[in-house]
Amino acid sequence: MMETWQELKVTVKREGEELVSNLLIELGAQGVAIEDSMDYVGNVDRFGEIFPEVEQQEEIVVTAYYPETVDVAAVEADLQARLAELTDFMDLGEVKIGTTALAEEDWADNWKKYYEPTRITHDLTIVPSWTDYEATAGEKIIKLDPGMAFGTGTHPTTKMSLFALEQVLRGGETVLDVGTGSGVLSIASSLLGAKEIFAYDLDDVAVRVAQENIELNPGMETSMWHQAICLKAWRLRQTSSWPTSWRISSFI
């Protein structure tokens, strides 16, 4: 059963971030979220992300969440009283406080209703793991649950990569999948005849999701091994037509 949460937002000068955050936590918040325009400064082109154009502000917004059982009006009044006592010691600017009721949603699963079996290339079809799908003759099925990892298979870049793999792989090749995400390209490579696949990702979540997706596609037995302190890896040995070895590695 979904709950209703109460969002409490406090806008203050940047100098008051830690003060307001600590006060909100003392007043029962389990944690806070900070919105600060300075977070976008100095990060452009750092990792290839595209950042929105954000006007720099002196104020930041600190957001806390409380369950509906909490008297958020009392929390707000207590917070205002405590901040008033501290204005002689710190310039917080014009303090703005607002509350909003939020209905909790199952964001982790709601997107699944829009994710359906999709024929990506002539041979490859991506099928969500929670759906029933009857494959046609010659159709190669990739069962997938991307979870929190990148790689539903329907993004244009992934589609182009799958098209390229289908054109290039003829059987017996070695594939290096750097930034494997959900593991979709590695699984496709195996279906298209690759003999050995090395799949890497920096994100622990992606490593876990890729492992789970490989296990969703039958024909493999797994064993875990550790190559070094900085490396977590899984090797999946061949059974039936699957590759002689898989390595899904996360460098930390």
C-alpha positions, 0 to 999 in steps of 0.5 A, spaced: 500 500 500 502 506 497 503 512 503 503 519 502 509 523 504 509 530 506 515 534 502 518 540 506 522 545 502 527 550 505 530 556 501 536 559 504 542 562 502 548 557 500 551 559 507 545 556 511 545 549 507 549 545 513 545 548 518 538 547 515 540 540 513 542 539 520 535 542 523 531 538 519 534 531 521 534 533 528 526 534 527 525 527 524 527 527 517 531 521 515 535 525 510 535 531 505 536 533 498 540 539 496 538 543 490 544 548 488 546 551 482 553 551 483 553 543 482 553 544 475 559 549 475 566 546 473 562 539 470 561 541 463 565 536 458 568 532 464 565 525 463 561 527 456 554 529 460 550 534 457 548 539 462 542 544 462 543 551 462 542 553 469 542 560 472 547 561 478 543 563 484 545 565 491 540 561 494 539 553 495 533 549 496 534 544 502 528 538 501 526 533 507 520 528 507 516 526 512 511 521 513 503 523 513 503 521 520 508 527 522 505 533 524 509 537 518 506 544 520 509 543 527 515 541 524 515 548 520 513 552 526 519 549 530 524 550 524 522 557 523 523 558 531 530 555 531 532 559 525 530 566 528 534 564 534 540 564 529 539 570 524 544 574 529 550 569 527 548 567 520 545 571 514 540 566 511 537 571 507 530 571 505 528 564 508 522 561 504 519 554 507 513 551 503 510 544 504 507 539 499 503 532 499 506 527 495 503 520 493 508 515 493 509 511 487 512 505 485 517 508 480 522 502 480 516 498 477 511 503 473 516 504 467 515 496 466 508 497 463 511 501 457 516 496 456 514 491 451 517 485 446 521 489 441 524 486 434 530 490 434 534 487 428 532 482 423 534 476 428 534 479 435 528 481 439 528 484 446 523 481 451 522 483 458 523 478 463 516 479 466 512 478 459 510 471 456 513 471 448 512 466 443 518 466 438 518 465 431 522 461 427 529 463 427 528 469 432 533 470 437 530 472 444 534 476 449 530 476 455 532 483 459 530 486 466 535 493 465 533 495 472 537 501 474 542 499 469 542 503 462 540 498 456 533 497 455 535 495 448 531 500 445 535 506 445 538 509 438 545 508 440 544 501 443 539 499 436 545 501 432 550 497 436 545 491 435 545 492 428 552 493 427 553 486 431 549 482 427 552 485 420 559 483 423 559 477 427 559 471 424 561 466 429 568 465 433 569 472 435 572 475 441 567 481 444 569 487 448 563 490 451 566 496 455 560 499 459 556 493 459 550 496 463 544 491 462 549 486 459 544 487 452 550 487 447 554 482 451 548 477 450 546 479 443 554 477 441 553 470 444 547 469 441 550 471 434 556 466 435 561 470 439 566 465 442 569 469 448 566 476 451 569 481 456 564 485 459 566 491 463 562 496 467 564 501 473 557 501 476 556 496 481 549 496 480 550 495 472 555 489 474 549 486 478 544 487 473 548 484 467 549 478 471 542 477 473 540 478 465 545 473 463 542 468 468 535 470 465 538 467 458 538 459 459 544 455 457 549 457 462 552 455 469 556 460 473 562 461 478 564 467 481 572 469 482 576 475 484 582 477 480 584 482 485 582 487 490 580 492 485 576 487 481 569 484 481 568 479 476 564 473 474 565 468 469 560 464 465 562 458 462 559 455 456 554 450 456 550 448 449 552 454 444 554 459 449 561 462 449 567 458 452 567 464 458 564 470 460 567 475 464 563 481 467 568 486 471 567 492 475 573 496 476 572 500 483 
